[in-house]
């Protein structure tokens, strides 16, 4: 096997059309056709590459909806001395993801992918011993490619195998170090799974989780610095369900009618004959040292099964949806006979708990990496019928094509509705959480600190950037000429101008953002890049106040500053799953960004952030291919210890301290 400078030998090139069968298949991008599939055609077509014959169709085919959806194993803690306690072992295992594919070598929690669903109860502190029993090197082949391949402009990430790619140096021999982060759990920095506190094989990470937050769906995953894009891809992820008596009293669907749906995408290697081997392949497009596309793989897994089916009875079901993909944004829609079912998905909860009332999804449910949505579906009108959950692209209607090139396969899973009598039980109540209240600007405390975080496309280092900013006073802006590196001006809907100066960008820049415990802050995320970014804050939870569309044409991508201010264009609409408590939010449109007559569109997302716990954490982009570049440290200090006057601080002065 050659290094990053050489091509990897692989099976013959496979024409994309040889991987698609069914009706209405376009030559580019994603379709939302009920018949489009990613599998071998009955007769392989397209030109053979030098070095071997065209692989036969049976070797490539993965039949859709052949395997039943798996329910992840359930782990409940044992009560000992006032605490709930649990041991979770990481171990290397062979996992079956499709009955027609050899078992896949993975790093797992308890031998399963996704890992077991951990179930805990609000108000009962939980102690988890995360044991690292992993063995062997990383079971993922990491490659990249420098240009689109195959007979069409599709990127090679839409193909299985590694033909036309280069080995990513230094990945093949990665040892099984680990750091477990319970994403969304409000726990102190010492228990948060700090990404540099690595766990060697044979060691144990002891974490205490207070469980003092509303009933919700969280998830746990590896957070090893610089490596999480590979370790999570290798299988280190699982769901965590927190329950409480208030939720139980709602009589929501439970048992067989409540199911986690952990979404992910994966790619696999091919052998010399063109057959899928079951070996994981992580493939991205690089031009020089610049990442051109984040990871997007052709095979969709739900609860560790490729394109599964689930038998359901007519009536209400509850699905806890977790986007555990490295980077893919899922635009989920339910189809009956290829036609969308209006309002089929009813959101009852978000990242951090139940809403006050159910909200039907208009169009698609857009979940970016790391986000969760608690949804209910009524199959009562579909007795004896088959429905599909699909991943749409750019708001395309079913049966129409899109030129979006990072999403090839629309199908996610199939629902087979029995012809039994309809059950009217478990309908969502009008009121879900009486204690939940949507915040408005009027709820902000006087003097609440305002943070600006600006997201920028690749610069001289060829990596995406996260800029922490500070506001300049009128005196500080005197004499400035525009554009200037690291200076961004923003005009709001009323024309009021804010001038921002970059204070930090790299992870190891010395000025750490410090917040005060129990204080409320306003965070403004401004996206000046071409792609959406899911932004995640550790040690905190928040509500999204607004999503505004802005014109970013005035940003000079060479100088790295605004020649003309970013200007307000229109107020956006918060989606159903964005109206509750959050820890991750998409900043940027869920569709393709296209310059128009009103300039280049960007987004400004405003959130009200609360910090209930203390310690050292991070805030970062949850696209794992971006995470190592778009990450900054965050310290939450007790209010009496948090300093004022330094970079990005809030609270009271602490003499002599600087984080």
N, C-alpha and C positions, 0 to 999 in steps of 0.2 A: 504494500500500500504506500502511495506516495504522499509527500507533504503538501502543504497548501499551494505550492507552486506548480504542482502537476495534476493532471486529470486522473480521476479514479477509474480504473477499469470496472466495467459493469456489463449488464446484459445489453442486447441490442436496443437501439432507440425504439420506443413504442409510440406509434401515432396516437394522439389523444382520442381520435375517433374509435380506435380499437379498444378504448377503455369505456366507451359510452354505448349503451344500447337503450332502446325505447323510443318514444315519439318526441317530436318537436325539439330536437337537440341542435343548438346553435354552435358555431365554430368558436365562439368566444364567450368567456365569462359564465355567469350563473344563469340557470333557468329556474323557474318556479313551476315547471310543468309537473303534473302528477306522474308522468311516466319517465322523466329524466333520471338516469341512474349513473353511478360511477362503478362500472363493472365491465368485463370483457364483452365484446360483441360476439355473436355466434360465429362470425367469420372475421378474423383480424384483417384490418386494412391498413393502407399507408405504406410508405417506403421503408424498407429495411435499412438499418445502418450497417456500415461495414463491420465484419467480424462475426456474423452469425445470422441464423435464419430468423424470420419473424416468429415471436413466441406464439404458441397456440392459445386459443381462447380459454380452454378449460383451466390452464395453468394460472390465468389471471383472474378469473371470475370470482367475485364474492357476491353471492346472491343476497339481495336485500330482504329484510324482514323475515329472515330464516330463523333467527335466534330470539328467544324470549328475553325481555328486559330483566336483568338481575336486580334483586334488592340487595344492597350492600349489607354485610353482617352488622348486627346491632350490638353495641357495647354500652352497658350500663355500669356505673361504678358501684363499689361496695362501701357501706357506711362503716367508718372506723374512727372512734374517738372524736366525734364532732365534725369530721370531714368525710366527704365522699372521696374515695381513692380508686385509681385506675392505673393499670400498666399497659402501655401500647408499645409493641415491638416493631421496629423497622427490620425487614428482612428481604433478601433477594428471592424472587419466586418466578415461576413460569405461569403466566396468566392467559387463559383462553379468552380472546376478544371476538372471535368469530369461528363457527364450527368448521369452516372451510380454510382456515388459516392455522398454521402451526402455532403452538403456544408461544407467547411473547415473553422474553426475559425482561423483568422489570425490577426496579427498586420499589418496595411497597411498605405499607403499614399492615401488619398482620397477614401478609401473603395475599392481599386482595387489592384490586384496583377498580374503583377508588377504594380507599381504606374504609374500615368500618365506620358506620354512622354512630358517633358518640352522642348519647342522650343524657342531658343533665337537667337539673331543676333550679329555677331561680331561687336565690336565697340560701342555697346549700353549697358552700365553698367546695371546690373540687381540686384535688391534687393529682397530677398525672406524672407518672414516670415514663418518659419517652426513651426507650432502650434502643440503642443503635446496634443491631445485629446484622447489618448489611455486610455482604461479602462480594468480592470481585470488583473489577473496575466498572465504570459507567457503562450500562448496557444500551448505549445510544451511539450511533454513528453520525457525527456532526459534519456537515458538508455545506459548501456554498457554491454559487455559480455566478458568473459575471455578466451573462446576457441571457435573454430569452432563448429557449431551445425548442426543438420540435418543429414540425411543419407549420405551426401557427404561432402568433405572437404570445401565446400563453406562457407564463413563467414556468420554469421547471418544477417549482414547488407544487404545481398541479399534477405532477406525475409521480408514481412510485419509483423507487430505485434511485441510484446515484449517478447514472450516466451523464456525462457532460459537466460533472461537479468536481470540486477540489476538497480534499480533506482539510478540516479546520485544525490547525496545529495545536497540540497540547490538550486536546479533549479526550482522546481515546484512552489515556492512562489515568484519568481522574479517579482518585480514591474515594471511598464512601464516607466522607465527612458530612455532617448534617447539622441543621439548626431548625427547630420546629416553631412555626409561628401560627398561633390560633387567630386567624384573620377576623377582626371585628370584636374580639373579646376585650373588654375594658379591664385591663390588668396592668400592674406597674411594669416599668421597664425591665426589672430583674426577672420577670416571668414571660416577657413578650416574645422571646425567641430572637434575641439580638443577633443580627446576621453575621457578626464576626466572632461570636462565642460558639465556636464550632465543637461538634460532638464527634469524637473518634469512635471507630468500631470498638465495642466493648464498654463504652461509657454510657452514662444516663443523664438526660436533661430533666431536672425536677422543676416543674412549673406549677404554680398555684393560681387558680382562676376563681375570683370572687363570685361570679355568676350573679352580680347585682345589676342586672339590666333586663329589659323586657324580653319575653319569650320571642325567639327569632331563629333564623337559620344562619349559622356561621360556617366557616370551613377552615381546615388546617392544612398546611402545606410546608414544604421545605423553603427556607429563606437564606440559604448559604450565599454569602456575598460573591458576586461575579459568576456564580454557577447555577443560580436558581432556574434559569431558562432550560438547563439540561436536567437538573435533578427533579424538578416538578414534571417535566416531560417524561422522565423515566418512570414516573408513577407515584411520586410522594405527594398525595393529596387525598383528602377525605372530607366528609360533611360532619357538622356538629349541630345538634338541635338542642336549643334551650327551651324548656317548657315552664309554664307557671299555672296556678289554679284559675286565673281569669281566662286564660285561653281555653283551658279544659271545659269551663262552664259554657262555652259558646257552642258546643256540640258540632264542631267542625268535623269533616271527614277524618277518620282515623283507621288504624289497622290496614287492611288491604286497600283501602281507599285513600291512603296518604302515602306518598312516595317521593323520595328525593330524586331529582333528575340532574345528575352531575354531567355537564357537557364538556367535551374536549375534542380535539382533532389530532390525528396522528398520521404518520407516513411510515412506509416499510420498505425494506430492501428487496431486491430481486436476485434470484440466482442466475446462472448462465443460461438456463432454459427460458427465463422470463417469468418464472413462478415466484409469487410472493413468499418470502422466507419467514416472516414474522419478526425479523430483527428491526428495531426502531431506527428510523432515520430522521434527523432534524436538519431541515434544508431551508436556507434563506438565500436571497439574492444580494450579492455584494458587487459593487463596482469600485475597484481599488479597495480602499478601506471604508467605504461608505455603505451602510445598510440601506438598500433601496426599498425593500419590502420587509415588513415584520413577518414572523412565521405564520404560514397558513397551509395546512395539510389537507389532502383530498378525502380522508376517511373520517367520518363523524362518529364519535362514540358517546353513548349515553349509559351511565353507570358501568363503564368499561366494556360495553358491547357495541360493535359496529352495526348501525342501522337496525336496532332491535324492534320487536313488536311487543305490545302489552294488551292483554285481554281485559276489557273493562265491561262492567254492567251498565245499563242505562241509569243515569243518575249523576250525583255530584262526586267529584274527586278533588283532592288537594295535592298539588305538586310543588315541592320546594326546589326551585330551579337555581342551580349554581353554575356560573360560567367559570370553569376551571381550565379553560384553554390558555395557552401561553399568551396569545395576543388577539385571537379572532373575536370580532364583535358579532354576536348572534342577533339576527332580526327575525324573531320567531312569529309564525303565523299558523293557525290551524286551518286545514283545507278539507272539504268534503267534496268528493268528485272533482277535484282540481279547482274548486271555487272557495275563496276565503269565507269562513263563518264569522260574520260580524259580531264583535264583542264576546267571542268565545272564551277568551282569556280574561278572567276577572282578578285583578291584583288585590290581595287582601293584606299583604305585608311587604316590607322592603328590607334593606340590609339590617336594620336595627329594630324590627318589630312590626306589629300590626298597625294598619291605618285606622282611622276613625270609622271609615265605611269602605265597602268594596268599590273599586274603580274599574270599569270595563276598559280594555285596551282598544283604542281606535287605530287600526292599521296593524303594524308589527310591534312586538315587544322587543325593544333594543337593549340587549344586555352586553356591556363591555366586560373585558376580563376582570375578574374579581367581584363583580356585582352579583347580587342574589335577588330573586323575586319569589314571593309566596303567592301562588295563583290557584284559582279554582276553575274547574271546567265542568259543565253539565252535559253529559252524554245522553240525556234523557230523550232527545228528539232523534237519535241516530241508531235505534235498536236494529241489529242485524246488518249494520253498515260498517265500512272501513274509512277511517280518517287518517290524515298524515299531519305531523308537525314538520314544518319546513323552515329553512333558513333563507329568507328572501334577500335581495340585493337592491339598494338604492330606491326602495319603494316600488320596485317593478311589480306589475300585476301578474298573477299566475298565467303561464302560457306565453309570456313575452320574454324576450332575451335582454340581457344587459351586457355591456362591455366591461363590467368590473372584472378585473383579472386576478383578484386574490380569493375568489370564491367560485369554485367549480361545481360543487355538488350541493344541491339545495336540500335534499331529504335529510331529516334528522331521525324520525322514528314513526312507527305506525301504531294506530289504536284500532283494535278489533272489538267492536261493540257487540255483545251478545244480544240475543233476541228475547231475553227475559223481560219480565214486567218492570216498568220504570219504578224506581224508588224516589220518593220526594224528600227523603230525610237529608239532613246535613246541608240544606241550603244556606248560603251565607246570610248572617243576620244583617239588619240594617246598620246596627252599631257594632263595631268590632272592638275597639279600644276606647272606652270613654275618656281615658287619661291622655290620649294623644291629641295634640293641637298643632295645627300648622302655624308656624311662625311668620310674622310679617315684619317689615322694617320698623313698625311702631313698637315691636317687642324688644328691640335692641337696647341694651343699657347705655346710658349716656357715657360718652367717651370710650366706647368699645374700640380696641385697637383694630386697625385695618391692615391686613397683609396683602401684598400683591405678589403673585407667582406668574411668571411669564414663560410660556412654552414656545420654543423656537426650533426650527429645523436645523439640520447639520451645518456646522460652521467650519472653521479651518481644521478642526480635529476630526471632521467627517462623522460626528456623532450628534444625535439630537440633544438638546440642551434644556435644562430647567434653571431659570433665573429667579433668585430671590431679589426683591426690589425694595427700595425705600423712596418715600415721597420727598421731593425737593420743595423748599420754600421759594417764594418769589425772588428773594435775594440770591439764593443758590442757583437759580436759572439765569440770572443776569450774565450776559456775555457768552452764553452757550450758542453754538452754531449747530444747525441740523442738516444732515444726520450726524450723530455722534455715537461712537461705539458704546453700547450698553445703556443708552438713553432712549426711553420710550415715552411718548406723549399720548394721552388718551382724552378724547372729548366725549362727555356724556350726552344724554338725550337733550339736555338743556344748553349744551355748548360749553359747559364748565370744563376747564382744561386741568388735567393732572399730569405733572412731569415726574417720571420715575427714573431712578438710577440703579443699575445692577450693583448688588453688594456681594453676591456669592453665586457660584455656578457649579463648580466641581465638588464632589463629595468631601474632599479633604481641604476645601477652603476653610480658613481658620475661624470664621465668624458663624457660630451656631445659633440658629433660631431658638429663642427661649420663651416659653409661655408660662403663665401662672395657673396653678391648679384651681379648678372651679370657676375660672374666668371664661367669659364669652368673647370671642373674636369674630371679625368678619374677614373671610378670605376671598380674594378676587383672583380667579384663574383666567388669564388672558392667553388664548391660543393663537399664535402667529405662524403656526406650522401648517403643513398641508394635510395632516392626518389627525384624527381624534386621539386623545390620550385619556385613559382612565386613571384618575388621580386618587391615591389612597393615603390617608393619614393614620398613623399608628397613635395609640394612647388617646384617641379622641372619637367623637361622633358628631354629626352635623346634620343640618337641614339645608337643602338648596333653596335659596330665596328666589333666584331668577336665572334665566338663560337668555342672553341678548346676542343678536346677530350684529356684528361690527364689520366695517370695511378696513382691511389691513393692507390695502394697496400701497399706503405710504411707508411701509416698513422696508428699509433697504437691506436686503439679505447679504450684501457684500460688506457694507460698513457695519451692519448689525445694530441698527438704530432706526428711528423713524425720521424720514425726511418731511413727512406730513403726519399730523396726529391720526391715530386710530379713531374712527368716528362711528357713532351709533347709527345703525340702520333700522332695526326693528326689534321689538320684544319677541322672544321665543316662547314656546309653550313647554312646560314641564310635563314629562311623560308620567304615566300612572305610577311606575316604580320609583320615580324621583321625588314623590310628594311626601315621603316619610323620612324616618331616621336613616342616615347613611354613614358609610365610612369610605365609599368609593363612588366617584362620579365621573361620567364621561364629559370631557371638555372638547367640543368640536362636533360638527355635524355627523350623524350616523350614515350619511350618504356621501357620494363623491363630491369633492370640492371643485367647483368649476367657476372661473372668473366670469362675471357677467357685466351688463351695462352699468351696474351700480358699484363696480369694483370687486376686489377679491374678498370673499366672505371669510370671516373668522368668528370666534365666539368668546364671549365673556360670561363666565359662570360665577355667581356670587353665592357664598355659603356662610351660614352662621355656625361656628365651630365651638364646641364645649370640650374642656379638658378635665375629666373627672379623676384621673389617676396621675401619678408622678413617675418620673424616670426618664431614661434616654431611649428614644425611638428614632424613627425616620418618617419622612413623607416622600412619596415617589410615584412615578408612573408605573401602573401595573401591567403594561405590556412587558413581559419578562425579557424580551430582546432589547427593550429600552431601559430596563430598571437599573442596570449597573451604571448607566450614564445619567439618567434623570432621577437622582436620589440625593437627598440632603438630610443631615442629622437634625433632630428635633429634641429639645429637652423641655420637659414639663416639671417645674419646681413648685414646692409649697409656696403659697402666696407670700408668706413672709420672707422667703428666700430668693424670690425672683427679682432680678435687678431691673432698673429702668435706666434709660440713657444709652444703653449699648445697642448693638444691631439687633433688630427684630425682637425686642423684649417687651414684656408687658408685666404689670404688677407693681410690687414695691421694691425699693432699693435693698440690695444686699451688699454691704460694704466689702470691698476687696475681692469680690467674686466676678469671674468672667468665664463663661462657658465657651 
